[in-house]
Amino acid sequence: MRPPGFWASGPDHPLARVLSPAGAAYGALVARRMDRAGVRAGCPVVCLGNFTLGGAGKTPAALIVAALLGELGRVPAFLTRGYGGREAGPVRVEPERHDATAVGDEPLLLARRAPTIVSRDRPAGAALCRRLGADVIVMDDGLQNPSLTKDLGLAVVDAPVGVGNGLPFPAGPLRAPLARQWPHVGGLIVIGTGAPGDDVARAAGTRGLPVHRARLVPESDEWAGRRCLAFAGIGRPEKFFATLAGAGAVIAARRPFPDHHAYQNGELAALAEEAKRLDATLVTTAKDAVRLPAAFAARVRVLRVRLVFDDPEALRRQLRRALDAAP
């Protein structure tokens, strides 16, 4: 889904006020669920989640966390629900065998870095991670899922949007009232810059929580001066467009699609025709690329990015403390 525009307005927007009772009921239900006790996985669990619906940068953050855990001498595995895929799991993701319709797009990206398990039953998925030799589990999403006890929950915040109007769905983007989610969070990862993210960071600071600042940067410098037709079906396509423009690309057209969008042949044909007419290179995200048919994907350039932390050592120290404290 695409976030409705009024989520970025204040809580007094007419639609937000009309939907507030439904949001209060939904938020209370999710909050009560979050408070349930989970089971131990048999090894430490680090969860990358977000306070809101939609993308915030959890997958790039999970990749960096796994890399830091490896530097600490641990053997991580990723555990994810596999949003958008048909597999209920638990199943190990094999990129040469699975596609996005089977396991979702994000697991295919994670599986390039470490063993990745898709499982709607998180404890069953954690057990498979352990059988594969993992001694720490990195959950991509699942902050609101109580089934596993988390040794460290890190909330990822997209700084330009923060938590929107601060109301629970459908009145706003929050999955539960922010006050009810803070007790389940041990730190914050703020990606990018913006006053909304600064507000959430200040709230975390008043609670004594570490705030880790980071930014997305392109992995290569091939984009300067390249004329592009940019398309993306992610949580906030505008972030992709801004990153591409910041890398020096000349964006002839921007085509946003809903998050996890399943591209249809007609849409792809239209994109190809428009790119030809504009004399532009088709460019998309790594997450979108794994959802494209192979023949079409071969005609598309991918903007690959990595997450760079202002102080990676601070995040490494917090991970080390969480590992040391885990039973």
The 8 nearest C-alpha neighbors of each residue, nearest first, counted from 0:
[[1, 257, 258, 2, 234, 53, 259, 3],
 [0, 2, 257, 3, 258, 234, 256, 235],
 [3, 1, 4, 0, 6, 172, 53, 234],
 [4, 2, 5, 6, 1, 7, 171, 0],
 [3, 5, 6, 7, 2, 8, 1, 163],
 [4, 6, 8, 7, 3, 12, 15, 14],
 [7, 5, 171, 4, 8, 164, 163, 3],
 [6, 8, 163, 5, 164, 4, 9, 160],
 [9, 7, 5, 6, 164, 12, 10, 163],
 [8, 10, 164, 11, 12, 7, 6, 5],
 [9, 11, 164, 12, 15, 8, 16, 166],
 [12, 10, 9, 16, 13, 15, 8, 14],
 [11, 13, 15, 10, 14, 9, 16, 8],
 [14, 12, 16, 15, 11, 17, 10, 18],
 [15, 13, 17, 16, 12, 18, 5, 170],
 [14, 16, 170, 18, 12, 13, 17, 19],
 [15, 17, 19, 13, 14, 18, 11, 12],
 [16, 18, 14, 15, 19, 13, 20, 170],
 [19, 17, 170, 15, 21, 16, 20, 14],
 [18, 20, 22, 16, 170, 21, 17, 15],
 [21, 19, 23, 22, 18, 24, 17, 16],
 [22, 20, 24, 19, 18, 23, 25, 169],
 [23, 21, 167, 19, 168, 25, 170, 20],
 [22, 24, 20, 26, 21, 25, 19, 27],
 [25, 23, 21, 27, 22, 26, 28, 20],
 [26, 24, 22, 28, 27, 23, 21, 29],
 [25, 27, 175, 23, 29, 167, 28, 24],
 [28, 26, 30, 24, 25, 29, 23, 31],
 [27, 29, 25, 31, 26, 30, 24, 32],
 [30, 28, 32, 26, 31, 27, 175, 33],
 [29, 31, 27, 33, 32, 28, 175, 26],
 [32, 30, 34, 28, 33, 29, 27, 35],
 [31, 33, 29, 30, 34, 35, 28, 145],
 [34, 32, 30, 145, 143, 31, 35, 29],
 [33, 35, 31, 32, 30, 36, 145, 183],
 [36, 34, 33, 32, 145, 37, 31, 146],
 [35, 37, 145, 34, 38, 148, 146, 147],
 [36, 38, 146, 147, 148, 145, 35, 39],
 [37, 39, 147, 148, 146, 40, 36, 122],
 [40, 38, 148, 41, 147, 37, 42, 149],
 [39, 41, 42, 125, 38, 122, 147, 126],
 [40, 42, 39, 43, 129, 126, 125, 134],
 [41, 43, 40, 135, 134, 44, 136, 39],
 [44, 42, 135, 150, 325, 136, 322, 45],
 [45, 43, 136, 149, 150, 135, 137, 46],
 [44, 46, 151, 137, 150, 152, 149, 138],
 [45, 47, 138, 152, 137, 153, 48, 151],
 [48, 46, 153, 139, 140, 57, 138, 154],
 [49, 47, 140, 142, 154, 141, 155, 46],
 [48, 50, 154, 155, 51, 156, 142, 55],
 [49, 51, 173, 174, 154, 48, 52, 162],
 [52, 50, 173, 172, 174, 49, 53, 162],
 [51, 53, 172, 174, 173, 54, 50, 49],
 [54, 52, 234, 51, 55, 258, 235, 2],
 [53, 55, 234, 56, 235, 52, 233, 57],
 [54, 56, 157, 156, 57, 155, 53, 49],
 [55, 57, 58, 59, 54, 60, 155, 157],
 [56, 58, 60, 59, 55, 47, 61, 155],
 [57, 59, 61, 60, 56, 62, 139, 105],
 [60, 58, 62, 61, 57, 56, 306, 63],
 [59, 61, 57, 63, 58, 62, 64, 56],
 [60, 62, 58, 64, 59, 63, 57, 65],
 [63, 61, 59, 65, 60, 64, 58, 66],
 [64, 62, 66, 60, 65, 61, 67, 59],
 [63, 65, 61, 67, 66, 62, 68, 60],
 [66, 64, 68, 62, 63, 67, 75, 61],
 [65, 67, 63, 69, 64, 68, 62, 70],
 [68, 66, 70, 64, 69, 65, 63, 315],
 [69, 67, 71, 65, 70, 66, 73, 64],
 [68, 70, 73, 66, 72, 71, 67, 74],
 [71, 69, 67, 72, 68, 66, 73, 65],
 [72, 70, 68, 69, 73, 67, 319, 315],
 [73, 71, 69, 70, 68, 74, 67, 75],
 [72, 74, 69, 68, 71, 75, 134, 135],
 [73, 75, 133, 134, 69, 135, 72, 76],
 [76, 74, 135, 133, 136, 65, 73, 134],
 [75, 77, 114, 136, 133, 113, 115, 137],
 [78, 76, 115, 137, 138, 136, 116, 114],
 [79, 77, 138, 116, 115, 137, 117, 139],
 [80, 78, 117, 139, 81, 138, 118, 116],
 [79, 81, 119, 118, 117, 82, 78, 121],
 [82, 80, 103, 102, 117, 79, 84, 83],
 [81, 83, 103, 84, 80, 102, 104, 79],
 [82, 84, 103, 81, 100, 85, 259, 102],
 [85, 83, 102, 103, 101, 100, 82, 81],
 [84, 86, 101, 102, 87, 100, 83, 103],
 [87, 85, 88, 101, 84, 102, 117, 81],
 [88, 86, 119, 118, 85, 89, 117, 120],
 [89, 87, 118, 90, 86, 117, 119, 124],
 [88, 90, 118, 124, 117, 116, 123, 87],
 [89, 91, 88, 117, 116, 92, 118, 124],
 [92, 90, 116, 115, 93, 117, 89, 114],
 [91, 93, 115, 116, 94, 90, 110, 97],
 [92, 94, 96, 95, 97, 91, 110, 107],
 [95, 93, 97, 96, 107, 92, 98, 110],
 [94, 96, 93, 97, 98, 92, 107, 110],
 [97, 95, 93, 94, 98, 92, 101, 102],
 [98, 96, 94, 93, 101, 95, 92, 102],
 [97, 99, 101, 100, 102, 94, 96, 103],
 [98, 100, 103, 104, 102, 101, 290, 84],
 [101, 99, 84, 98, 103, 102, 85, 83],
 [100, 102, 84, 85, 99, 98, 86, 97],
 [101, 103, 84, 81, 99, 86, 100, 85],
 [104, 102, 99, 84, 83, 81, 82, 100],
 [103, 105, 99, 107, 106, 286, 289, 290],
 [104, 106, 108, 107, 103, 286, 109, 58],
 [107, 105, 109, 108, 104, 110, 103, 81],
 [108, 106, 110, 105, 104, 109, 94, 111],
 [107, 109, 105, 106, 110, 111, 104, 286],
 [110, 108, 106, 111, 107, 112, 105, 115],
 [109, 111, 115, 107, 112, 113, 108, 114],
 [110, 112, 109, 108, 113, 107, 94, 114],
 [111, 113, 110, 109, 114, 62, 108, 65],
 [112, 114, 110, 76, 115, 111, 109, 77],
 [115, 113, 76, 110, 77, 116, 91, 112],
 [116, 114, 77, 110, 92, 91, 76, 78],
 [115, 117, 91, 78, 90, 92, 77, 124],
 [118, 116, 79, 80, 81, 90, 89, 88],
 [117, 119, 89, 88, 80, 124, 120, 87],
 [118, 120, 80, 87, 121, 88, 117, 89],
 [121, 119, 118, 123, 122, 124, 89, 88],
 [120, 122, 124, 123, 119, 118, 125, 146],
 [123, 121, 125, 124, 120, 147, 126, 40],
 [124, 122, 126, 125, 121, 120, 89, 127],
 [123, 125, 121, 89, 118, 127, 122, 126],
 [124, 126, 122, 128, 127, 123, 40, 121],
 [127, 125, 123, 129, 124, 128, 122, 130],
 [126, 128, 130, 124, 129, 125, 131, 123],
 [129, 127, 125, 131, 126, 130, 133, 76],
 [128, 130, 133, 126, 132, 127, 131, 125],
 [131, 129, 127, 132, 128, 126, 133, 125],
 [132, 130, 128, 129, 133, 127, 114, 76],
 [131, 133, 129, 130, 134, 128, 74, 76],
 [134, 132, 129, 74, 75, 135, 76, 128],
 [133, 135, 74, 42, 75, 73, 132, 129],
 [136, 134, 75, 43, 42, 133, 44, 74],
 [137, 135, 44, 76, 75, 77, 45, 138],
 [138, 136, 77, 45, 46, 44, 78, 76],
 [139, 137, 46, 78, 77, 79, 140, 47],
 [138, 140, 47, 79, 61, 58, 78, 46],
 [141, 139, 48, 47, 138, 142, 46, 79],
 [140, 142, 144, 143, 48, 138, 139, 46],
 [143, 141, 48, 144, 140, 46, 49, 152],
 [142, 144, 141, 33, 145, 29, 32, 30],
 [143, 145, 141, 142, 146, 33, 147, 32],
 [146, 144, 33, 37, 147, 35, 143, 36],
 [145, 147, 37, 144, 38, 121, 122, 148],
 [148, 146, 37, 38, 145, 122, 39, 149],
 [147, 149, 37, 39, 38, 150, 146, 145],
 [150, 148, 44, 151, 45, 147, 152, 46],
 [149, 151, 44, 43, 45, 325, 321, 148],
 [152, 150, 45, 149, 185, 46, 321, 153],
 [151, 153, 184, 46, 185, 45, 47, 149],
 [152, 154, 186, 47, 187, 184, 185, 46],
 [153, 155, 49, 187, 48, 47, 188, 156],
 [154, 156, 188, 49, 48, 189, 187, 57],
 [157, 155, 189, 55, 158, 161, 188, 190],
 [156, 158, 55, 190, 161, 159, 160, 189],
 [196, 157, 159, 193, 192, 161, 191, 160],
 [160, 158, 193, 157, 195, 161, 192, 196],
 [159, 161, 158, 195, 163, 157, 162, 196],
 [162, 160, 195, 196, 158, 163, 157, 156],
 [161, 163, 165, 160, 164, 51, 173, 172],
 [164, 162, 7, 165, 6, 161, 160, 172],
 [163, 165, 9, 10, 6, 166, 7, 8],
 [164, 166, 163, 162, 171, 173, 167, 10],
 [165, 167, 171, 164, 173, 170, 172, 168],
 [168, 166, 173, 22, 171, 26, 175, 174],
 [169, 167, 171, 170, 22, 172, 173, 174],
 [168, 170, 171, 22, 167, 18, 21, 172],
 [171, 169, 15, 18, 168, 19, 22, 166],
 [172, 170, 166, 168, 167, 6, 169, 173],
 [171, 173, 51, 168, 52, 167, 163, 6],
 [174, 172, 51, 167, 175, 166, 168, 50],
 [173, 175, 51, 167, 50, 168, 26, 52],
 [174, 176, 26, 173, 167, 30, 29, 177],
 [177, 175, 179, 178, 26, 167, 173, 180],
 [176, 178, 180, 179, 175, 181, 50, 173],
 [177, 179, 176, 180, 181, 182, 175, 30],
 [178, 180, 177, 176, 181, 30, 182, 175],
 [179, 181, 177, 178, 182, 183, 176, 175],
 [180, 182, 184, 183, 178, 179, 177, 203],
 [183, 181, 184, 180, 179, 178, 185, 34],
 [184, 182, 181, 180, 152, 185, 142, 33],
 [185, 183, 152, 181, 182, 186, 153, 154],
 [186, 184, 152, 151, 153, 208, 183, 187],
 [187, 185, 209, 153, 208, 184, 210, 154],
 [186, 188, 210, 154, 153, 211, 155, 189],
 [189, 187, 155, 211, 212, 210, 156, 154],
 [190, 188, 156, 212, 158, 155, 213, 157],
 [191, 189, 213, 157, 214, 158, 156, 212],
 [192, 190, 214, 158, 213, 189, 157, 193],
 [193, 191, 158, 159, 190, 196, 194, 197],
 [192, 194, 159, 158, 196, 195, 197, 191],
 [193, 195, 197, 196, 198, 159, 158, 192],
 [196, 194, 161, 198, 197, 193, 160, 158],
 [158, 197, 195, 161, 199, 198, 194, 193],
 [196, 198, 194, 200, 195, 199, 201, 193],
 [199, 197, 201, 195, 196, 200, 194, 202],
 [198, 200, 202, 196, 201, 197, 203, 161],
 [201, 199, 197, 203, 202, 198, 196, 204],
 [200, 202, 204, 198, 203, 199, 197, 205],
 [203, 201, 199, 205, 200, 204, 198, 206],
 [204, 202, 200, 206, 208, 201, 205, 199],
 [205, 203, 201, 207, 206, 202, 208, 200],
 [204, 206, 202, 203, 207, 201, 208, 200],
 [207, 205, 203, 204, 208, 202, 181, 201],
 [206, 208, 204, 205, 203, 209, 186, 202],
 [207, 209, 186, 203, 204, 206, 185, 210],
 [210, 208, 186, 187, 211, 207, 204, 203],
 [209, 211, 187, 186, 188, 200, 208, 212],
 [212, 210, 188, 187, 189, 209, 213, 314],
 [213, 211, 189, 309, 308, 188, 190, 210],
 [214, 212, 308, 190, 307, 309, 189, 191],
 [213, 215, 191, 190, 307, 306, 216, 308],
 [214, 216, 306, 305, 304, 307, 217, 213],
 [215, 217, 304, 305, 214, 218, 306, 307],
 [218, 216, 304, 219, 303, 305, 302, 215],
 [217, 219, 304, 303, 305, 216, 220, 302],
 [220, 218, 217, 221, 303, 222, 304, 302],
 [219, 221, 222, 223, 246, 218, 217, 247],
 [222, 220, 219, 223, 225, 246, 224, 248],
 [221, 223, 248, 225, 220, 247, 246, 224],
 [222, 224, 247, 248, 225, 221, 246, 220],
 [223, 225, 248, 249, 247, 222, 226, 221],
 [226, 224, 248, 222, 223, 249, 227, 247],
 [225, 227, 249, 279, 250, 248, 280, 224],
 [228, 226, 280, 279, 250, 251, 229, 281],
 [227, 229, 252, 281, 251, 279, 280, 274],
 [228, 230, 282, 253, 227, 283, 281, 254],
 [231, 229, 254, 283, 255, 253, 282, 228],
 [232, 230, 255, 283, 236, 256, 233, 284],
 [231, 233, 256, 258, 257, 260, 259, 255],
 [234, 232, 258, 235, 236, 231, 259, 257],
 [235, 233, 54, 258, 53, 236, 232, 257],
 [234, 236, 237, 233, 238, 54, 239, 258],
 [237, 235, 239, 238, 233, 231, 255, 234],
 [236, 238, 240, 235, 239, 241, 255, 242],
 [239, 237, 241, 236, 240, 235, 242, 243],
 [240, 238, 242, 236, 237, 241, 243, 284],
 [239, 241, 237, 243, 238, 242, 244, 236],
 [240, 242, 244, 238, 243, 239, 245, 237],
 [243, 241, 245, 239, 244, 240, 238, 246],
 [244, 242, 246, 240, 245, 241, 248, 239],
 [245, 243, 248, 241, 247, 246, 242, 240],
 [244, 246, 242, 247, 243, 241, 248, 240],
 [247, 245, 243, 244, 248, 222, 223, 242],
 [248, 246, 223, 244, 245, 222, 224, 249],
 [249, 247, 225, 244, 222, 223, 224, 246],
 [248, 250, 226, 225, 224, 227, 251, 247],
 [251, 249, 227, 252, 226, 248, 228, 229],
 [250, 252, 228, 227, 249, 226, 279, 277],
 [253, 251, 228, 250, 229, 254, 227, 230],
 [252, 254, 229, 230, 228, 255, 250, 251],
 [253, 255, 230, 229, 252, 231, 256, 228],
 [256, 254, 231, 230, 236, 232, 253, 257],
 [255, 257, 232, 231, 260, 258, 254, 233],
 [258, 256, 232, 0, 260, 1, 233, 259],
 [257, 259, 233, 232, 234, 260, 0, 256],
 [260, 258, 232, 233, 257, 261, 83, 104],
 [261, 259, 232, 257, 258, 262, 256, 233],
 [262, 260, 259, 263, 290, 291, 232, 100],
 [263, 261, 260, 266, 264, 267, 291, 290],
 [262, 264, 266, 265, 267, 261, 268, 260],
 [265, 263, 267, 266, 268, 262, 269, 292],
 [264, 266, 268, 263, 267, 269, 262, 270],
 [267, 265, 269, 263, 264, 268, 270, 262],
 [266, 268, 270, 264, 269, 265, 271, 263],
 [267, 269, 265, 271, 270, 266, 264, 272],
 [270, 268, 266, 272, 267, 271, 273, 265],
 [271, 269, 267, 273, 268, 272, 274, 266],
 [270, 272, 268, 274, 269, 273, 267, 275],
 [273, 271, 269, 275, 274, 270, 268, 276],
 [272, 274, 276, 270, 275, 271, 269, 277],
 [273, 275, 279, 277, 271, 276, 272, 278],
 [276, 274, 278, 272, 273, 277, 271, 279],
 [275, 277, 273, 274, 278, 272, 279, 271],
 [278, 276, 274, 279, 275, 273, 251, 228],
 [279, 277, 275, 276, 274, 280, 226, 227],
 [280, 278, 227, 274, 226, 277, 228, 275],
 [279, 281, 227, 228, 282, 226, 274, 278],
 [280, 282, 228, 299, 227, 229, 300, 274],
 [283, 281, 300, 229, 301, 299, 228, 280],
 [282, 284, 301, 230, 231, 229, 302, 287],
 [285, 283, 287, 286, 302, 301, 288, 231],
 [284, 286, 288, 287, 301, 303, 302, 289],
 [285, 287, 284, 288, 104, 289, 105, 108],
 [286, 288, 284, 290, 285, 289, 232, 283],
 [287, 289, 285, 291, 290, 286, 284, 296],
 [288, 290, 287, 291, 286, 104, 99, 285],
 [291, 289, 287, 288, 99, 104, 292, 261],
 [290, 292, 288, 296, 289, 293, 295, 287],
 [293, 291, 295, 294, 296, 290, 289, 288],
 [292, 294, 296, 295, 291, 297, 289, 290],
 [295, 293, 297, 296, 292, 298, 291, 299],
 [294, 296, 297, 298, 292, 293, 291, 299],
 [295, 297, 293, 299, 298, 291, 294, 292],
 [296, 298, 295, 294, 299, 293, 300, 292],
 [299, 297, 296, 295, 300, 294, 281, 280],
 [300, 298, 281, 296, 282, 297, 301, 295],
 [299, 301, 282, 281, 283, 302, 298, 280],
 [302, 300, 283, 284, 282, 303, 285, 299],
 [303, 301, 284, 283, 304, 285, 300, 217],
 [304, 302, 218, 217, 301, 285, 284, 305],
 [305, 303, 217, 218, 216, 215, 302, 306],
 [306, 304, 215, 216, 307, 218, 217, 59],
 [305, 307, 215, 214, 59, 213, 216, 308],
 [308, 306, 213, 214, 215, 305, 309, 216],
 [309, 307, 213, 311, 310, 212, 306, 214],
 [308, 310, 212, 213, 311, 307, 211, 214],
 [311, 309, 308, 312, 313, 211, 314, 212],
 [312, 310, 308, 314, 313, 315, 309, 307],
 [311, 313, 315, 310, 314, 316, 317, 308],
 [314, 312, 316, 311, 315, 310, 317, 211],
 [313, 315, 317, 311, 316, 312, 318, 211],
 [314, 316, 312, 318, 313, 317, 319, 311],
 [317, 315, 319, 313, 314, 318, 312, 320],
 [318, 316, 314, 320, 319, 315, 321, 313],
 [317, 319, 321, 315, 320, 316, 322, 314],
 [318, 320, 316, 322, 317, 321, 323, 315],
 [321, 319, 323, 317, 318, 322, 324, 316],
 [320, 322, 318, 324, 319, 323, 325, 317],
 [323, 321, 319, 325, 320, 324, 318, 43],
 [322, 324, 320, 321, 325, 319, 326, 318],
 [325, 323, 321, 322, 320, 326, 150, 319],
 [324, 326, 322, 323, 43, 321, 150, 42],
 [325, 324, 43, 42, 323, 41, 322, 150]]
